[in-house]
């Protein structure tokens, strides 16, 4: 059943207005090639960050990020994945909210930080 076609007594007007606003926010938009490349870098870098962090912590190295340490203390090793997933969700919504060059700058910043962190993790692991 589509909530937009149900009578008002079943679906309040405020709920229906919220659905329309959410649909408008989630409306697909074109993905420029530069953004697609940045998303690919972010995804690969994020996976590398999570894997190198798990390997490093498993090898006895301390986690350098206090927030990541807290997540891992609370949720165990999957905590680093949960933290990265939360960060990626914030990034998706931020990128979706911003337009043009602003959205691309946010992607570039996240990509740079992710590559820097995963690169440092990799260098640290090769020194073991």
N, CA, C and O atoms as a MOPAC input file, in Angstrom:
PM7 MOZYME 1SCF
protein

 N      0.83300 1    -1.18500 1     0.00000 1
 C      0.00000 1     0.00000 1     0.00000 1
 C      0.87700 1     1.24700 1     0.00000 1
 O      1.83700 1     1.34700 1     0.76300 1
 N      0.54200 1     2.16000 1    -0.83800 1
 C      1.26100 1     3.41100 1    -0.93600 1
 C      0.66000 1     4.40200 1     0.06300 1
 O     -0.52500 1     4.72200 1    -0.03400 1
 N      1.46400 1     4.90200 1     1.03600 1
 C      0.90600 1     5.81900 1     2.03900 1
 C      0.37800 1     7.10900 1     1.42900 1
 O     -0.43900 1     7.78600 1     2.05300 1
 N      0.82100 1     7.47100 1     0.22400 1
 C      0.35000 1     8.70700 1    -0.39800 1
 C     -1.07500 1     8.57200 1    -0.92700 1
 O     -1.73800 1     9.58100 1    -1.16800 1
 N     -1.55000 1     7.35600 1    -1.10800 1
 C     -2.90500 1     7.16100 1    -1.64400 1
 C     -3.91800 1     6.79200 1    -0.56300 1
 O     -5.10400 1     6.64600 1    -0.85600 1
 N     -3.46700 1     6.64000 1     0.67900 1
 C     -4.38000 1     6.29400 1     1.76900 1
 C     -5.17300 1     7.52600 1     2.21400 1
 O     -4.71400 1     8.65400 1     2.03900 1
 N     -6.34700 1     7.31600 1     2.78200 1
 C     -7.15100 1     8.45500 1     3.25700 1
 C     -6.43500 1     9.20300 1     4.39300 1
 O     -5.59600 1     8.64000 1     5.09500 1
 N     -6.79200 1    10.49200 1     4.55300 1
 C     -6.19000 1    11.36500 1     5.56500 1
 C     -6.30000 1    10.77700 1     6.97100 1
 O     -5.39600 1    10.96600 1     7.78500 1
 N     -7.37600 1    10.07600 1     7.26700 1
 C     -7.54000 1     9.54600 1     8.62300 1
 C     -6.50700 1     8.47400 1     8.93600 1
 O     -6.22000 1     8.22000 1    10.10500 1
 N     -5.94000 1     7.83700 1     7.90500 1
 C     -4.91500 1     6.81700 1     8.11600 1
 C     -3.49800 1     7.39300 1     8.08900 1
 O     -2.63100 1     6.94500 1     8.83900 1
 N     -3.26500 1     8.38100 1     7.23000 1
 C     -1.94300 1     8.99500 1     7.10300 1
 C     -2.09200 1    10.49300 1     7.31500 1
 O     -2.67600 1    11.18100 1     6.47700 1
 N     -1.57100 1    11.00700 1     8.42700 1
 C     -1.69100 1    12.44700 1     8.68800 1
 C     -0.98200 1    13.27200 1     7.60800 1
 O     -0.02700 1    12.81300 1     6.98100 1
 N     -1.46400 1    14.47600 1     7.41200 1
 C     -0.90400 1    15.36000 1     6.38200 1
 C      0.56600 1    15.66300 1     6.65300 1
 O      1.35900 1    15.76200 1     5.71600 1
 N      0.94000 1    15.81100 1     7.93400 1
 C      2.34500 1    16.12200 1     8.24700 1
 C      3.27100 1    14.97100 1     7.83700 1
 O      4.40500 1    15.20100 1     7.41500 1
 N      2.77900 1    13.73100 1     7.96400 1
 C      3.57800 1    12.57500 1     7.57800 1
 C      3.74900 1    12.53100 1     6.05600 1
 O      4.83800 1    12.27000 1     5.54600 1
 N      2.65600 1    12.79100 1     5.35200 1
 C      2.70000 1    12.80700 1     3.89400 1
 C      3.63100 1    13.91600 1     3.39600 1
 O      4.37800 1    13.71400 1     2.43800 1
 N      3.59000 1    15.09200 1     4.04500 1
 C      4.48600 1    16.19100 1     3.66700 1
 C      5.93800 1    15.79000 1     3.90000 1
 O      6.81900 1    16.13800 1     3.11400 1
 N      6.18100 1    15.06300 1     4.97200 1
 C      7.53400 1    14.57400 1     5.25000 1
 C      8.01700 1    13.60400 1     4.19100 1
 O      9.18300 1    13.63300 1     3.79900 1
 N      7.11600 1    12.73900 1     3.72300 1
 C      7.48400 1    11.80300 1     2.65400 1
 C      7.86100 1    12.54500 1     1.38200 1
 O      8.84500 1    12.19700 1     0.72800 1
 N      7.08600 1    13.56600 1     1.02600 1
 C      7.39400 1    14.33600 1    -0.17100 1
 C      8.73300 1    15.06800 1    -0.02200 1
 O      9.51300 1    15.13400 1    -0.97300 1
 N      8.99600 1    15.61000 1     1.15600 1
 C     10.27500 1    16.30400 1     1.38400 1
 C     11.44100 1    15.33000 1     1.28800 1
 O     12.48200 1    15.66300 1     0.72000 1
 N     11.27600 1    14.12900 1     1.83800 1
 C     12.33200 1    13.12300 1     1.77000 1
 C     12.56400 1    12.68400 1     0.32600 1
 O     13.70900 1    12.52200 1    -0.09500 1
 N     11.49500 1    12.49300 1    -0.42500 1
 C     11.61600 1    12.12700 1    -1.84100 1
 C     12.37600 1    13.19800 1    -2.61600 1
 O     13.23100 1    12.89100 1    -3.44600 1
 N     12.05500 1    14.45100 1    -2.33400 1
 C     12.72200 1    15.54800 1    -3.02800 1
 C     14.20300 1    15.58000 1    -2.67200 1
 O     15.04100 1    15.82200 1    -3.54000 1
 N     14.53600 1    15.34000 1    -1.40200 1
 C     15.92900 1    15.34700 1    -0.96000 1
 C     16.70600 1    14.19400 1    -1.59400 1
 O     17.87100 1    14.35500 1    -1.95800 1
 N     16.07000 1    13.04400 1    -1.72500 1
 C     16.74300 1    11.85400 1    -2.24300 1
 C     16.67200 1    11.72500 1    -3.76200 1
 O     17.10800 1    10.72000 1    -4.32400 1
 N     16.12200 1    12.74100 1    -4.42500 1
 C     15.99600 1    12.68800 1    -5.87600 1
 C     17.37200 1    12.49900 1    -6.50600 1
 O     18.32600 1    13.18200 1    -6.13400 1
 N     17.47600 1    11.58200 1    -7.45000 1
 C     18.78300 1    11.34000 1    -8.05800 1
 C     19.33200 1    12.58600 1    -8.74000 1
 O     18.58700 1    13.39400 1    -9.29400 1
 N     20.63300 1    12.71700 1    -8.68500 1
 C     21.26600 1    13.82200 1    -9.38300 1
 C     22.42100 1    13.26200 1   -10.19600 1
 O     22.92000 1    12.17600 1    -9.89800 1
 N     22.85200 1    13.99000 1   -11.21900 1
 C     23.94100 1    13.47300 1   -12.04800 1
 C     25.22400 1    13.31400 1   -11.22500 1
 O     25.49000 1    14.08900 1   -10.30600 1
 N     26.00200 1    12.30600 1   -11.57100 1
 C     27.26600 1    12.03900 1   -10.89300 1
 C     28.39500 1    12.38100 1   -11.85200 1
 O     28.71200 1    11.59700 1   -12.74600 1
 N     29.01100 1    13.56300 1   -11.66800 1
 C     30.12000 1    13.92800 1   -12.55600 1
 C     31.26000 1    12.91700 1   -12.41800 1
 O     31.41400 1    12.27100 1   -11.38100 1
 N     32.04300 1    12.79600 1   -13.46700 1
 C     33.14600 1    11.83100 1   -13.46800 1
 C     34.12200 1    12.09300 1   -12.32200 1
 O     34.62200 1    11.15000 1   -11.70900 1
 N     34.39500 1    13.35300 1   -12.03000 1
 C     35.31500 1    13.68100 1   -10.94000 1
 C     34.78300 1    13.16300 1    -9.59800 1
 O     35.54100 1    12.63700 1    -8.78300 1
 N     33.48600 1    13.31600 1    -9.38000 1
 C     32.88600 1    12.81700 1    -8.14400 1
 C     32.93400 1    11.29400 1    -8.08300 1
 O     33.18000 1    10.71900 1    -7.02300 1
 N     32.70000 1    10.64700 1    -9.21400 1
 C     32.74900 1     9.17900 1    -9.25800 1
 C     34.14600 1     8.68100 1    -8.90900 1
 O     34.29400 1     7.70100 1    -8.17800 1
 N     35.16300 1     9.35000 1    -9.42500 1
 C     36.54700 1     8.96800 1    -9.11000 1
 C     36.81800 1     9.17400 1    -7.63000 1
 O     37.42100 1     8.31700 1    -6.98400 1
 N     36.38000 1    10.29600 1    -7.08900 1
 C     36.58900 1    10.55600 1    -5.65800 1
 C     35.87000 1     9.52900 1    -4.79300 1
 O     36.41900 1     9.08100 1    -3.78600 1
 N     34.64500 1     9.14900 1    -5.17000 1
 C     33.91800 1     8.12500 1    -4.40700 1
 C     34.67000 1     6.80200 1    -4.44800 1
 O     34.74300 1     6.09900 1    -3.44100 1
 N     35.23200 1     6.45700 1    -5.60700 1
 C     36.00200 1     5.20800 1    -5.71100 1
 C     37.22700 1     5.25800 1    -4.80200 1
 O     37.53900 1     4.28100 1    -4.12100 1
 N     37.91700 1     6.39100 1    -4.79200 1
 C     39.08600 1     6.55600 1    -3.91900 1
 C     38.67300 1     6.44700 1    -2.45700 1
 O     39.36000 1     5.80900 1    -1.65900 1
 N     37.55900 1     7.06400 1    -2.10900 1
 C     37.07100 1     7.03900 1    -0.72000 1
 C     36.72600 1     5.62000 1    -0.29000 1
 O     37.08200 1     5.20200 1     0.81200 1
 N     36.04400 1     4.88300 1    -1.14100 1
 C     35.64000 1     3.51500 1    -0.78300 1
 C     36.85500 1     2.61300 1    -0.63100 1
 O     36.96800 1     1.87700 1     0.34900 1
 N     37.76400 1     2.66700 1    -1.59800 1
 C     38.96900 1     1.83400 1    -1.51200 1
 C     39.81900 1     2.24200 1    -0.30200 1
 O     40.30300 1     1.38800 1     0.44100 1
 N     39.99400 1     3.54700 1    -0.11300 1
 C     40.76700 1     4.03100 1     1.03300 1
 C     40.13700 1     3.66000 1     2.35600 1
 O     40.84300 1     3.33200 1     3.31000 1
 N     38.82400 1     3.70700 1     2.42700 1
 C     38.12800 1     3.35900 1     3.66600 1
 C     38.29200 1     1.88100 1     3.99500 1
 O     38.52500 1     1.51900 1     5.14800 1
 N     38.17100 1     1.03600 1     2.98900 1
 C     38.36200 1    -0.40500 1     3.21100 1
 C     39.79900 1    -0.66100 1     3.67700 1
 O     40.02600 1    -1.41900 1     4.62000 1
 N     40.76500 1    -0.02200 1     3.00900 1
 C     42.16100 1    -0.18400 1     3.39900 1
 C     42.39500 1     0.32200 1     4.82400 1
 O     43.13300 1    -0.30000 1     5.58800 1
 N     41.77900 1     1.43400 1     5.17900 1
 C     41.90200 1     1.97500 1     6.53500 1
 C     41.37900 1     0.98800 1     7.57000 1
 O     42.04600 1     0.72100 1     8.57000 1
 N     40.19700 1     0.45000 1     7.33500 1
 C     39.60100 1    -0.49400 1     8.28900 1
 C     40.45700 1    -1.74900 1     8.40700 1
 O     40.72600 1    -2.21400 1     9.51500 1
 N     40.88600 1    -2.30100 1     7.27100 1
 C     41.67600 1    -3.53900 1     7.29900 1
 C     43.01900 1    -3.31500 1     7.99200 1
 O     43.42400 1    -4.11700 1     8.83300 1
 N     43.70400 1    -2.23900 1     7.64500 1
 C     45.01300 1    -1.99700 1     8.27200 1
 C     44.87800 1    -1.69100 1     9.75500 1
 O     45.75500 1    -2.04600 1    10.54300 1
 N     43.80300 1    -1.04400 1    10.14000 1
 C     43.57600 1    -0.77500 1    11.56000 1
 C     43.34200 1    -2.08100 1    12.31700 1
 O     43.91500 1    -2.29400 1    13.38600 1
 N     42.51400 1    -2.94000 1    11.77000 1
 C     42.23400 1    -4.22600 1    12.42600 1
 C     43.50600 1    -5.05600 1    12.53500 1
 O     43.77600 1    -5.65000 1    13.57900 1
 N     44.29300 1    -5.10000 1    11.45500 1
 C     45.55100 1    -5.86100 1    11.48700 1
 C     46.51200 1    -5.25700 1    12.50100 1
 O     47.14500 1    -5.98800 1    13.26300 1
 N     46.62800 1    -3.93900 1    12.51800 1
 C     47.53300 1    -3.26900 1    13.45100 1
 C     47.15200 1    -3.49000 1    14.89800 1
 O     48.00500 1    -3.80200 1    15.72800 1
 N     45.88500 1    -3.33100 1    15.20400 1
 C     45.42200 1    -3.53800 1    16.58700 1
 C     45.58000 1    -5.00800 1    16.97200 1
 O     45.92500 1    -5.32400 1    18.11000 1
 N     45.32800 1    -5.90000 1    16.01800 1
 C     45.51300 1    -7.32600 1    16.27200 1
 C     46.97500 1    -7.68400 1    16.51000 1
 O     47.27800 1    -8.67700 1    17.17100 1
 N     47.88300 1    -6.86900 1    15.96700 1
 C     49.31800 1    -7.10000 1    16.15300 1
 C     49.85200 1    -6.43300 1    17.41500 1
 O     51.04400 1    -6.51400 1    17.71400 1
 N     48.97100 1    -5.78100 1    18.14300 1
 C     49.38300 1    -5.16500 1    19.39800 1
 C     49.64900 1    -3.67800 1    19.33000 1
 O     50.03900 1    -3.08200 1    20.33400 1
 N     49.45100 1    -3.05500 1    18.17100 1
 C     49.64300 1    -1.61100 1    18.05000 1
 C     48.42400 1    -0.88300 1    18.61600 1
 O     47.29700 1    -1.35400 1    18.46100 1
 N     48.64000 1     0.25400 1    19.26500 1
 C     47.48700 1     1.00400 1    19.78300 1
 C     46.81100 1     1.79900 1    18.67300 1
 O     47.46400 1     2.22000 1    17.71800 1
 N     45.51200 1     2.00200 1    18.79800 1
 C     44.75100 1     2.84600 1    17.85900 1
 C     45.05200 1     4.29700 1    18.22100 1
 O     44.94800 1     4.68800 1    19.38400 1
 N     45.42400 1     5.09100 1    17.22200 1
 C     45.80700 1     6.47500 1    17.46800 1
 C     44.63200 1     7.43700 1    17.60500 1
 O     44.79300 1     8.50600 1    18.19300 1
 N     43.47800 1     7.09700 1    17.09100 1
 C     42.31200 1     7.97400 1    17.12100 1
 C     41.47600 1     7.65400 1    18.35700 1
 O     41.04200 1     6.51800 1    18.54600 1
 N     41.25400 1     8.66800 1    19.19600 1
 C     40.52400 1     8.45800 1    20.44800 1
 C     39.08000 1     8.01000 1    20.19800 1
 O     38.55600 1     7.18000 1    20.94100 1
 N     38.43900 1     8.54700 1    19.16700 1
 C     37.06100 1     8.15900 1    18.86700 1
 C     37.03200 1     6.70200 1    18.41400 1
 O     36.16800 1     5.93400 1    18.83700 1
 N     37.97700 1     6.32300 1    17.55100 1
 C     38.05300 1     4.93200 1    17.09300 1
 C     38.34800 1     3.99400 1    18.25200 1
 O     37.79900 1     2.89400 1    18.32100 1
 N     39.21400 1     4.42600 1    19.16600 1
 C     39.50000 1     3.61400 1    20.36200 1
 C     38.23600 1     3.38600 1    21.17200 1
 O     37.99500 1     2.27800 1    21.65200 1
 N     37.42700 1     4.42600 1    21.32600 1
 C     36.18200 1     4.30300 1    22.09100 1
 C     35.21500 1     3.34600 1    21.39600 1
 O     34.58700 1     2.51500 1    22.05200 1
 N     35.09200 1     3.45700 1    20.08400 1
 C     34.21900 1     2.54500 1    19.33900 1
 C     34.70000 1     1.10800 1    19.48200 1
 O     33.89700 1     0.19400 1    19.67100 1
 N     36.01000 1     0.91200 1    19.39200 1
 C     36.54700 1    -0.43800 1    19.49300 1
 C     36.43600 1    -0.97200 1    20.91400 1
 O     36.26000 1    -2.17500 1    21.10700 1
 N     36.53600 1    -0.09800 1    21.91100 1
 C     36.36300 1    -0.53800 1    23.29400 1
 C     34.91600 1    -0.94900 1    23.54500 1
 O     34.65000 1    -1.87900 1    24.30600 1
 N     33.99700 1    -0.26200 1    22.91000 1
 C     32.57900 1    -0.54300 1    23.10200 1
 C     32.10400 1    -1.72400 1    22.26100 1
 O     31.39000 1    -2.59600 1    22.75800 1
 N     32.50200 1    -1.75500 1    20.97500 1
 C     31.95800 1    -2.74300 1    20.03900 1
 C     32.97000 1    -3.79500 1    19.58900 1
 O     32.65100 1    -4.63700 1    18.74900 1
 N     34.17400 1    -3.75700 1    20.13200 1
 C     35.19700 1    -4.71000 1    19.71900 1
 C     35.76900 1    -4.31800 1    18.36600 1
 O     35.62800 1    -3.17500 1    17.93100 1
 N     36.40500 1    -5.25500 1    17.71400 1
 C     37.04600 1    -4.99000 1    16.42000 1
 C     36.06200 1    -4.45300 1    15.37900 1
 O     36.43900 1    -3.56900 1    14.61000 1
 N     34.81800 1    -4.94300 1    15.31800 1
 C     33.88400 1    -4.36700 1    14.32800 1
 C     33.57900 1    -2.89100 1    14.58300 1
 O     32.99800 1    -2.22700 1    13.72500 1
 N     33.95900 1    -2.37600 1    15.73600 1
 C     33.69400 1    -0.97500 1    16.04400 1
 C     34.34000 1    -0.02400 1    15.05600 1
 O     33.77700 1     1.02200 1    14.73600 1
 N     35.53900 1    -0.38900 1    14.56400 1
 C     36.19300 1     0.48800 1    13.59100 1
 C     35.39200 1     0.53400 1    12.29600 1
 O     35.30000 1     1.58000 1    11.65400 1
 N     34.81200 1    -0.60500 1    11.91200 1
 C     33.95300 1    -0.63200 1    10.72300 1
 C     32.69100 1     0.18300 1    10.92700 1
 O     32.23200 1     0.87200 1    10.01600 1
 N     32.12500 1     0.10300 1    12.14000 1
 C     30.91500 1     0.87300 1    12.44900 1
 C     31.21100 1     2.37400 1    12.40700 1
 O     30.40200 1     3.16200 1    11.91700 1
 N     32.36800 1     2.75400 1    12.92100 1
 C     32.74900 1     4.16900 1    12.89800 1
 C     32.93200 1     4.64500 1    11.46400 1
 O     32.45900 1     5.72400 1    11.10600 1
 N     33.60700 1     3.86000 1    10.64600 1
 C     33.83700 1     4.24600 1     9.25300 1
 C     32.50600 1     4.31700 1     8.49600 1
 O     32.30200 1     5.21600 1     7.68100 1
 N     31.60700 1     3.37300 1     8.76500 1
 C     30.29000 1     3.39900 1     8.12900 1
 C     29.52300 1     4.65700 1     8.52400 1
 O     28.89500 1     5.29200 1     7.67600 1
 N     29.57000 1     5.01900 1     9.80200 1
 C     28.89300 1     6.24200 1    10.25700 1
 C     29.48400 1     7.47300 1     9.56200 1
 O     28.74900 1     8.36800 1     9.14700 1
 N     30.81000 1     7.51200 1     9.43700 1
 C     31.45900 1     8.64000 1     8.76500 1
 C     31.04800 1     8.69600 1     7.29400 1
 O     30.80900 1     9.77700 1     6.75600 1
 N     30.96700 1     7.53900 1     6.64800 1
 C     30.56100 1     7.51000 1     5.24600 1
 C     29.10400 1     7.93900 1     5.07100 1
 O     28.76800 1     8.59400 1     4.08400 1
 N     28.24300 1     7.57900 1     6.01400 1
 C     26.84000 1     8.01500 1     5.93700 1
 C     26.73600 1     9.53300 1     6.06700 1
 O     25.97200 1    10.17400 1     5.34500 1
 N     27.50400 1    10.10000 1     6.98900 1
 C     27.52400 1    11.56800 1     7.12600 1
 C     28.02500 1    12.19200 1     5.83200 1
 O     27.49300 1    13.20500 1     5.37800 1
 N     29.05600 1    11.58100 1     5.23400 1
 C     29.59400 1    12.09000 1     3.97600 1
 C     28.55000 1    12.03000 1     2.86600 1
 O     28.40700 1    12.98600 1     2.10400 1
 N     27.82400 1    10.92900 1     2.76600 1
 C     26.79300 1    10.79100 1     1.72600 1
 C     25.73900 1    11.88200 1     1.87200 1
 O     25.36300 1    12.51500 1     0.88600 1
 N     25.26200 1    12.10700 1     3.08400 1
 C     24.22700 1    13.12800 1     3.28000 1
 C     24.78300 1    14.53500 1     3.04700 1
 O     24.08700 1    15.39000 1     2.49900 1
 N     26.02200 1    14.78200 1     3.45600 1
 C     26.63500 1    16.09100 1     3.22500 1
 C     26.80600 1    16.34000 1     1.73900 1
 O     26.47000 1    17.41300 1     1.23900 1
 N     27.33200 1    15.34100 1     1.03000 1
 C     27.51500 1    15.45800 1    -0.41400 1
 C     26.16100 1    15.65400 1    -1.11100 1
 O     26.05400 1    16.43900 1    -2.05300 1
 N     25.14400 1    14.94700 1    -0.65200 1
 C     23.81400 1    15.08300 1    -1.24100 1
 C     23.19400 1    16.45000 1    -0.99700 1
 O     22.41800 1    16.94000 1    -1.81700 1
 N     23.53500 1    17.06300 1     0.12700 1
 C     22.97700 1    18.36800 1     0.47600 1
 C     23.67100 1    19.48900 1    -0.29300 1
 O     23.02200 1    20.42900 1    -0.75200 1
 N     24.99200 1    19.38300 1    -0.43200 1
 C     25.75800 1    20.42100 1    -1.11100 1
 C     25.67400 1    20.23600 1    -2.61800 1
 O     25.26000 1    19.18600 1    -3.10900 1
 N     26.06900 1    21.26600 1    -3.33500 1
 C     26.02200 1    21.19600 1    -4.78700 1
 C     27.35500 1    21.61500 1    -5.38400 1
 O     28.11200 1    22.37200 1    -4.77700 1
 N     27.62700 1    21.12000 1    -6.56300 1
 C     28.76500 1    21.56400 1    -7.36100 1
 C     30.10600 1    21.43000 1    -6.68200 1
 O     30.46500 1    20.38400 1    -6.14000 1
 N     30.83300 1    22.53100 1    -6.73200 1
 C     32.21500 1    22.54800 1    -6.23200 1
 C     32.29000 1    22.30500 1    -4.72500 1
 O     33.25300 1    21.70100 1    -4.25300 1
 N     31.30600 1    22.75500 1    -3.96900 1
 C     31.29800 1    22.53200 1    -2.52400 1
 C     31.22800 1    21.04100 1    -2.20200 1
 O     31.94000 1    20.55200 1    -1.32400 1
 N     30.36900 1    20.32900 1    -2.91600 1
 C     30.25100 1    18.88800 1    -2.70400 1
 C     31.55200 1    18.19200 1    -3.07400 1
 O     31.98800 1    17.27700 1    -2.37600 1
 N     32.16800 1    18.61600 1    -4.15700 1
 C     33.42300 1    18.00600 1    -4.59100 1
 C     34.54500 1    18.28700 1    -3.59600 1
 O     35.38200 1    17.41800 1    -3.35500 1
 N     34.57600 1    19.47300 1    -3.02000 1
 C     35.60300 1    19.80400 1    -2.02700 1
 C     35.47700 1    18.92200 1    -0.78200 1
 O     36.48300 1    18.50500 1    -0.20800 1
 N     34.24200 1    18.64300 1    -0.37000 1
 C     34.03400 1    17.75400 1     0.77800 1
 C     34.55100 1    16.35400 1     0.45500 1
 O     35.20700 1    15.72300 1     1.28300 1
 N     34.25200 1    15.87400 1    -0.74500 1
 C     34.75100 1    14.56000 1    -1.15900 1
 C     36.28100 1    14.54700 1    -1.20500 1
 O     36.91100 1    13.58300 1    -0.76900 1
 N     36.86800 1    15.60700 1    -1.72900 1
 C     38.32600 1    15.66900 1    -1.81800 1
 C     38.96800 1    15.65800 1    -0.43400 1
 O     39.97100 1    14.97900 1    -0.21600 1
 N     38.39500 1    16.40200 1     0.48900 1
 C     38.92800 1    16.42300 1     1.85100 1
 C     38.84800 1    15.06300 1     2.50800 1
 O     39.80800 1    14.61700 1     3.13500 1
 N     37.71700 1    14.40200 1     2.37200 1
 C     37.55300 1    13.07200 1     2.96700 1
 C     38.50200 1    12.08000 1     2.31500 1
 O     39.09800 1    11.24800 1     2.99800 1
 N     38.64600 1    12.16300 1     0.99800 1
 C     39.54200 1    11.25000 1     0.28100 1
 C     40.98800 1    11.45500 1     0.73000 1
 O     41.71200 1    10.48400 1     0.95200 1
 N     41.40500 1    12.69700 1     0.86400 1
 C     42.78300 1    12.97400 1     1.29000 1
 C     43.06400 1    12.44800 1     2.69300 1
 O     44.09800 1    11.82300 1     2.93000 1
 N     42.15200 1    12.70000 1     3.61400 1
 C     42.34600 1    12.22200 1     4.97900 1
 C     42.36200 1    10.69900 1     5.02100 1
 O     43.19100 1    10.10100 1     5.70700 1
 N     41.44800 1    10.07400 1     4.28800 1
 C     41.38000 1     8.61400 1     4.27000 1
 C     42.65900 1     8.01300 1     3.68600 1
 O     43.19600 1     7.04600 1     4.22700 1
 N     43.14400 1     8.58400 1     2.58700 1
 C     44.37700 1     8.07400 1     1.98200 1
 C     45.57800 1     8.30200 1     2.88800 1
 O     46.45600 1     7.44400 1     2.97900 1
 N     45.62900 1     9.43500 1     3.55100 1
 C     46.72500 1     9.71400 1     4.47200 1
 C     46.74000 1     8.71000 1     5.62500 1
 O     47.78600 1     8.15200 1     5.95600 1
 N     45.58100 1     8.48400 1     6.22800 1
 C     45.48400 1     7.56300 1     7.36000 1
 C     45.80900 1     6.13500 1     6.93300 1
 O     46.57600 1     5.44900 1     7.60800 1
 N     45.23200 1     5.67800 1     5.81600 1
 C     45.50500 1     4.30800 1     5.38800 1
 C     46.96100 1     4.16100 1     4.94400 1
 O     47.55300 1     3.09900 1     5.13600 1
 N     47.54500 1     5.19900 1     4.35900 1
 C     48.96400 1     5.16400 1     4.00900 1
 C     49.85300 1     5.06900 1     5.23500 1
 O     50.80100 1     4.28400 1     5.25300 1
 N     49.55700 1     5.86300 1     6.26300 1
 C     50.32400 1     5.79400 1     7.51300 1
 C     50.15300 1     4.43300 1     8.18500 1
 O     51.11000 1     3.87400 1     8.72000 1
 N     48.93600 1     3.90800 1     8.15500 1
 C     48.70300 1     2.56700 1     8.71300 1
 C     49.55400 1     1.52700 1     7.98500 1
 O     50.17200 1     0.66500 1     8.61000 1
 N     49.57500 1     1.62200 1     6.66200 1
 C     50.34100 1     0.65600 1     5.86300 1
 C     51.83900 1     0.77800 1     6.15600 1
 O     52.52800 1    -0.23300 1     6.29800 1
 N     52.33800 1     2.00300 1     6.24500 1
 C     53.74400 1     2.20700 1     6.57000 1
 C     54.07600 1     1.64400 1     7.96000 1
 O     55.12600 1     1.03000 1     8.14800 1
 N     53.19200 1     1.85400 1     8.91300 1
 C     53.40700 1     1.34200 1    10.26000 1
 C     53.43500 1    -0.18800 1    10.24300 1
 O     54.27200 1    -0.79800 1    10.90800 1
 N     52.53800 1    -0.80100 1     9.49700 1
 C     52.49700 1    -2.26100 1     9.43500 1
 C     53.71600 1    -2.85400 1     8.73800 1
 O     54.17300 1    -3.93600 1     9.10600 1
 N     54.24300 1    -2.16200 1     7.74000 1
 C     55.42800 1    -2.68200 1     7.05800 1
 C     56.66800 1    -2.59500 1     7.91900 1
 O     57.66200 1    -3.27700 1     7.67100 1
 N     56.59900 1    -1.74300 1     8.94100 1
 C     57.73300 1    -1.61100 1     9.86600 1
 C     57.71900 1    -2.64300 1    10.98300 1
 O     58.63000 1    -2.65700 1    11.81000 1
 N     56.71600 1    -3.50400 1    11.03000 1
 C     56.63500 1    -4.50000 1    12.10700 1
 C     57.67600 1    -5.57000 1    11.96600 1
 O     57.74000 1    -6.48100 1    12.79100 1

